[in-house]
Amino acid sequence: MWKVMVAEPIHEEGIRILSGAPDVGLVLRPKIPRGELLEEIKTVDAVLTRSGTAIDREFLEHAPRLKVAARAGVGVDNIDLAEASRRGVVVINAPTGNTLAATEHTLALLLSMARKLPQAHASLRSGAWERKSFMGFQLHGKTLLVVGLGRIGTQVALRAKAFGMEVAAYDPYVQAPRMEALGLRRFENLLEALNASDIVTLHVPATAETRGMIGKKELEAFRDGACLINCARGSLVDEAACADALRNGKLSRVAFDVYSSEPPKADHPLLAEELADRVVLTPHLGANTEEAQSAVARIAAENLLAALRGAPYEHAVNLPFVEQRMTGSRRAFLDLARRIGVLGAHLCPEAATEIRILRRGPLFEEEDAVSFELPYRFAPFTVSMLKGFLEVHQGPEVNLMIAPLLASERGIRVEEARGEASTYRNSLEASFVSGGSPLTITGTVTEEGKMRIVEINGFWIDFVPQGAVLLFSNYDRPGVIGRVGTLLGMAGVNIANFALGRKNGSGQALGALQIDLGVPAQIVEALRRDADLIWAVCLDFDAR
C-alpha cells in the first residue's frame, strides 16, 4: 500500500480518485500544522498539495520515503525543485486544467469593464437608478491586442473574434504562419501594437524579460482612452503608472485579476477611490471555477498514482527518473544542453522555426541501452536543450516534459541526429534557424567534467557557460577590447575571465567576458555604440 497525504483542500474529484485506488492508503490532512506535517511526512510515499504547503529542503529532509509531490495547480513556486530532484522525488503539476477558466475570466473582465457592470450593480443595490452614469461601449469593431499567444492567449483571441472584434497579437516567439492561420494581425513591435489597439489583454509568464513590460513608456504609447486587462501576472504592469494613466485619460478603464503583491494593500494605486468608476478588480479568480478545480485535482491525482505505480504519466516538472539513471558524464552533457539552448535563445535574431541537434561521440551511443521511456521520443539532451531555449522567454514554468509540446505549438521543427566524434571526443552541436542563416553553437564537457562552449557561428572560442557572460562581436582591429574593458570598469563591472575567437577571412572576432554580475541594458547599449561592436548581449546562464 502506498501512503498518500492530501495536505490542502482540493476538489472532491481528486479525493474520489485517490480514495478509490486499491493500492493507496489515503490520509486527509488539509489543515495540518507545520510541526505535525513534518512528523507525519516521514512515512508518506506521495503528497498532494496546492500553493500553501512549502515543500522545501526541511520538508524533504523529513520525508525519506517520499517519491511523488503533486501540485493541484499550475505553478510550483512552493516546491524546491532542485532538492526534490536530488532526492529522486517526482514533482508533478497540472498546467492545462485551468486554461478555459482563465480564458473565460478574461472575457468576463472584458465585458464587465466595457459595460461597467460591477459599478452598475453596486449602484442599484444602494437604491439608485442611474442609467446615464454607466454608459458602456460595444466590443464589435474594436481592436483587441493579445500580448502572449500561448494556450490562454490563443483561446481569448478565438473567442474575441466571435464578438466581431478585430484581433491582433504581439508575441515575438510565435511565427507569422501560425498567427495567419488564426486570422490574427501580427505585430513585431510592442509599442506599435499598443498604439494601434483599443483594448490590450496580457497573457505572458513572469520572466526577467516580461516583468514590468507595461511601464510608463509603454503606457504613453497606448492609444488615448484605451483599456487594459491583466489576468496573467501582477509583476507585468507598473500599477502606479497605470493609475496615473487612468487619471490623465491615457487609459479609460482597466480590469485586473492579479497584482504585484497579493492580496493588495489598502493603499494600492488601483484601489484609489477616485478611480473606482473606471476599475474592475477581482481577487485572483482566474482558475476559480468548479470545472477548473476539478480538472487540476483530477490531473494531479491521476498522474501521482501513475508515477507511484511506474506507469506512464504526464506533467512531471523535473523528470528525475532520467537523471537518476545517467552516468556523471551524461548528466553533465544534459546540463550543457540546457545552457546551449539558453545561449541560442539570446543570440537568435528572431523567432526560431527549426532547431537541429547533433550528438557526436561514443558517449551518446550508450543511450539505446538505457531502459527508460523518453518523452516525445526525443533524446533527453534534445529535451533539455528545448527547455533552455524556451525558458528564456516563457519563464521557469517550462519543464522538461512540456518543452517539446511548447516547441511544437510554436511551429518549431525539431531535428536530431548522431555523428562520429570530430575535434572533441563527445560534443553537442545545435543549429537554430530563424529566418536567415542558422545560428550554430557547439559545446563539450572535458574529461574533468567542465562544460565548455567551443564554437559559435564558425568562431572557435572556449568559455564556461556559467554565471553572467557578456558576449559580443567586433571588427578585428586594435583598441576594441581596450575600450570594452574601460567602459565596463567605469560602470563598476568586474571581469573574471576573457575568451576571444576568430574566423579566418571574416575580419571579425567574437568575445566572451565572464563577469561577476550582469551588465545593465544601458551599459550594453553604450558598449555597442562607443566600443564599435557589431552586436552585444549579456546573459546569465544560471538564472531561472
N, C-alpha and C positions, 0 to 999 in steps of 0.2 A: 504493500500500500504506500502510495505517495502522500506525504502530508503537505497540504496546500493551505496557505493562510490568505484570507482576504482582509487586508489591513485598513481599508477605507470603504465607505459606502459606494457600491456600484449598482448598476441596473440589475433587476432581478433576472434578466436573461443570462447574465454571466453566472449568477448563483445557480440557476437551473442547470446549466451545462456542467458545472463543477460538481454539484451535489449528485447529479445523475451518473457520474463516472464511477464504475465499479472498482477501479483501482486507485481511488482517491479518498483520503480521509480529510474532509473539509473542516477548517477552523475559521469561524467568522469572528473577527475582532476589529470591527470598523472604527472604534474609538479607543483603541488600546493606548495607554500612556507609554511614553518612550522607554522608560525603565523596564516595564513589563514586556514590551516588544522585544528589546534586546535579550531578555532572558528566554522568551518563548521561541525566538527565531533560531535558537541553537538546534532544534530538532525538526526544522521545516525544510522541505525539499524545493518548494516554489512559493513565491509570494505575488499577489496581485494587488496593485495599488492604483491610486490616481496621482495627483501632484503634491499631496500633503505629507507624504512619508519620505523622509530623507534616507535613501539607500546609499549611504556614504561609506567611507572606509571603516568607521566604527561599527556600523550595521553589518557590513560584510565580514569583519573580523569575528563577530558574534554568530555567524551563520556558516559553520563549516560544511553543512550538508546541502546548502543552497545550490540549486542547479539552474533555476529559471527565475528571473524577475520580470514581470509583465506590467505594463502601464496601460490602463484603460483610457487612452488619450493619445494625442499627437506628440507632444514634447517629452523629453526625458531629462529635463533640467535637474530633477531631484535625484538622479542616479549618477553615481561616479562610474562612468563607462570604462575608464582605464583600469580602475581597480577591479571591477567586475570581470573584465576580460582576463586580467592576470590570474584571477581565481577560477576561470573557466565557467563563469556564470553567463548564461544566455540572457540578453536583455531584449525584450520584445515590446513594441508599441503598436498602436492602431491608427496609422496615418490616414487611412481612407474613410474612416467611419463617419466623419463629420463634414465631408465635402458639401453635401446638399444642404445641410443645416446652415453652414456658414454662407453658402450662396444665397439661400432664401432670406437669411437675416440681413444680408447686404441689400437685397431688394426691398425688404421691409423698411429699412432705414431710408432707402431712396424715396419710396412713396411717402413715408411719414414726413420726411424733410420737404418734399415737393408740395405737400398739401397741409403742412403744419398740423398734423393730426394730434400729437401729444398736447400742444398748446390749446387746440380747439376742445379737446376732451376735458382738460383741466378747467377751461373757462365755463363750459356747460355744467360741469359738476359744481362750480361755485355759484350757479344760479343765473349766469349771464346768457345772453343770446346775441352774440356779436359776430355776425357773418362777415362783415366787411373787414374785420381785423385779421381774418385768416385767408386772405387771398393767396391762392397757390399758382402753380404753373403745370402745364402738361409735359409729359415726357416725350410724346410723339414729336419727332423732328429735332429734338435736342441731340447734341453730340456728347456721347459718354466716352471718356478716356479710361480704359482699364490698364492700370500700371501693374504689370506682372501677369503673364499669361500661363500660369500653372493650372492645376486642376480647378481651383475655385474661380480664378480669374476667367478661365475659359467658359465655365458654366454661367457666370454672371453675364458675360458677353453674349452668349447664345440667348439667354432669357431677355436681355435688354432689347435685342433685335425684335423680339415678339411685341414689344411696346411701340415699335416703329421708330426707335432711336437710331441715329447714326453712330455706329460703334467703332472706335479707334483703339489701338493698343500701343503701348510702349513696353518693349521687353527686348533688349539688345541681344539676348541669348536664345531667341526663338526666330527661326528662319522665315523669310518672306513667304515662301510657298505655303507654309502652314497657316499663316495669317490670311493669305488669299483664299485658301480652302475654307476658312471660317467666315469669309466675307468681311474681314476687318481691314480698316486702313492702318497701315504700319507707319509709325514714326520712328526715326532713328535718333532724334534729339529730344530730350525730355522738355526743355524749355519751350521749344516749338510746339510740342504736343500739348502742353499746359495752356498755351496761348490760343490754341485752336479749339478748345473744349469748353462746353457749358458745365459739365459735371465730371469730376475726377474721383475714381474709386481705387484704393490701394490694395494690392494682393501680392505682396512680396515678403519674403522672410526677413528677419532682422540679421543683417550681416554687417561687417565693417564697411561695406560699400553702400548699404541702404540706410543705415542709421542716420537720422537727420536729413534724409533725402528731400523732404519738403520743409525747407527753411525759409528765411526771409527772402533770399534771392529768388527761390522758386515761386514763392507766393506772389512776388512782384510780377512774375511772368504770367500769372493766371489772367484769363480774360476778366474784365471788370464784371462783378456780380456773379461770378461762377460759384459752384458748390463743391464741397469736398467731403468724401466718405472714407472713414478708416475703420475697417473690420479686420485688419491684419495684425500689426504690432504697434504698440504705443510709441516705441522709440523712433518710428519713421518720421514723425512730424514734430516740428518745433511748436509746441502748443501755445506758448506765449505769443509767438509771432502770428500764429493762426488767429488768436483772439484779437490782436491788433488789426489784422486784415479784415476781420468782421466789423470792427469799429470804424475803419476808414472806408468801408464799402467795396474793397477789392474782392472780398468774399461776401456773398449774400446769405448763405446758410451752410452749416456743417452738420455732420452726423458721425458720432464716434461710438465705438463699442469697446475700444482698447485704449490704454493710457500708459504714459511713461512710468507711472508709479500707481499700483493698484492695491486697494481702492484709492481713487483720487482724494486728496485732502480738500478741506472746505475752501481753501484759498486757491484751488486750481483755476487757471486762467479761463477755462471754458465754463466754469460754474458762476462766473460773474453775473449778477442779477440783471444788468442792462443788456446782456446778450441772450437772455432766456427765450426771447421770441424768435431767435434765429438758430438755435442749437437744439439738436436731438441727441440725447446721451442715454446709453444703456450699459448695464454692469457686466460686460464681457459675456454676452449671451449667445455668441456665435454658434457654439456647439450645444446649446441648451434646448434640445428637443428630445422627446421620448425616443424617437427613431434613432437619433444620433447616439444618445447614451446607450441604447440597446445595442446598436451596431458596434461601438467601441468595446463594450463589455463582452459581446459575443466574440469579436475578433481576438481580443486579448486572451479570453478563456480558452478558445479552441486552439490557438497557437501555443499557449502554455502547455496544454495537455499533449499536443503533438511533440513538442520539444522534450517533455519528460519521457515519452514513450519511444523516442528515437525515430518518429515518423517525420515525413517532410512537413515543414512549417514555413510561414512567411513572416515578414516584417521584423526579422532579427536586426537589431541595431549594430551589434558588434561582431557577429559571426565568430565567436571564439573557437568553434569547432574546426575552422580552417587553420587558424594559427596553432592550435594545440597539437596538431599532427605534423607540423612542419619542423624541419631542422632549423638550427640557428641561422644558417646562410640563407635559406629560403625565406625566413621571416624578415631578414634584413632587406632582401630584394622586394618583399611585399611593401615594406615601409618606403623603400626607394621609389617604387611605382607610384605611390600616392603623391610623393613630392615632385616627381616628374609631371604628374597631372596638374598640381598646383602651379608649377612653373609655366606649363603650357597655357593655362587659363590666363595668366598675367601677360603673356607675350603674344597671344593671338590677337591680331588687329581687329577682328570682328567675330561674330558667332561662328562656331565650328560646324561644318557639315559632315566631316568624316574624321575619324581617329584610327590610325593604323598602328598596331603594336607588334613589334618583332622581338621575340625572345631568342637570344643566342647563347649557346654553350651547353655543356653536359649537365649542368645543374637542372635545367628545365626538361631534360629527357626523363627525369625520375618521376614526373608528375603523373604519367599514365598509371603508375603502380599505386598511387595514393588512393585509399579506399574511402573516399567521401564524395558526396554529390556536390557539384559546383552550380551555383545559381546561374540560370540562363545559359548554361553550358559554356560560359567563358572561364578562362583560367583565372585563378584568384588575383594574379598580377594585373590582368586586364581590368577586373572589377575594382581593384584598389586604385588604379590609375584613373578610372572614370570617377570614382569618389572624390579624389583630389581635384580633378578638373572641375567637377560640378559644385563642390562645396564652396569654392571661392565666391561664386555668385549666388548660390542657392542657400548657403548657410550650413552650420554644423548638423542640421537635421538630416542632411544627405547621408545615408548609411550604405554599407556595402551591399545590402540586399536590394535596395531600391535604386541604386545608381544606374544599373543597366536599363531599367524601366524609364527613368527620367531621361536618359540619353535617347532612347527610342522615341519618347514623347516629343523631344525637341528636334527630331529629324536628324539626329547624328548617326551616321552609319559607322559601325564598329567592325574593324577587321583585325584579325590576329594571325600570326604565323610564327614558325620556329625556323631557326637557321643555325648553321655551324658557327663556331667561335671565330672571331677575326682578330682584331687588335687585342681584345681582352678575353680572358678565359670564359667569363659569363658577362652578359650585358643585356640591358633593356633599351630598345630604340622605339621612339614614338614619333609619328608624323601627325600633325594637326592641320587639317585642310580647312581653310576659312575664306574661300573666295579666290585669293591669289595663290602665290606659291606656298607650298606646305612649310610649316614650321617643324623642324626636326630637332629632337633632343635625344641624346644618348647618355645613359648612366651606368655605373657599375658599382660593385662592392668589393673592396680589396680583401686580400687574404686575412687581414687583421680585423675585418668586419666593418670597415669605414666606408660610408656612402660617398660617391663622387659623381658630379655632373662633369662629363668629359668632352661633350660636343654639343654646340648649339648652331644650327643652320650652317654647318661646314666650318665653323670656327672651333678649333681644338683648344680646350680650356680645361682647367682642373680646379674645382672648388667644392666645398662641402655644402649640401643643401640643408642647412640647419640655421635656425635663428633668422635675424634680419640680414638681407642681402640687397645691395644696390647693384643692379645690372645696367650697363649702358653700352652703346655702340658709338664709335667716333671715327673720324678720318685719321689714318695712321700717320700723324706728324708730330713733331716735338711740341711740348708745352701743354698738351691737353690734360694729361694725368696730373701735372702740377697744379693746373687751375682747379681741377676737381678736388684735389686734396686741400687746397687753400680755401675753397668755398665751404667744404664740409667742416674744416677746422673753425672757420668763422662762425658756423652755425652750431658749434659745440658737439659735432658728431665725431666719435672716436672710431678709427678704422682698426679692425682686429687682424684682417688678412686681406691680401690682394692677389687676384689672378688675372692674367691678360692672355687673350687668344688672338691669333691672326689667321687670315685665309689668303694663301698665295694669289697674287694677281688682283685682289679686290681693292687694295688701297685702304682697307678699313680694319679696325680692331674691335674686339669685344672685351669689356672689363667686368669683373665681378668683385665687389668690395663687401666683405663681411664686416658688419658694424655692430656696435653694442646695442644700439636702439634704432628704431625706424627713422626714416627721414621724412619730415612733413612735406605735404604735397607742394607747398610754395617753394621749398628748397629744391625739390626735384625739378620744378619748372625753371627755377633760376639756373640750375645746372645745365639744362637743355639749352637755355638761351646764352648764358655767359661763358660756359665751357665749350661751346661749339660742338655739342653732342648731336648725333643723328636721332637717337631716342634714349630714354632712361626710364627705369621703373624700379620701385622699391617694394619688396615683398617680405613677408615673414613666414617662413616655412613651418613654423610651429604654432601659428595662430589657428584657433579652432572656433 
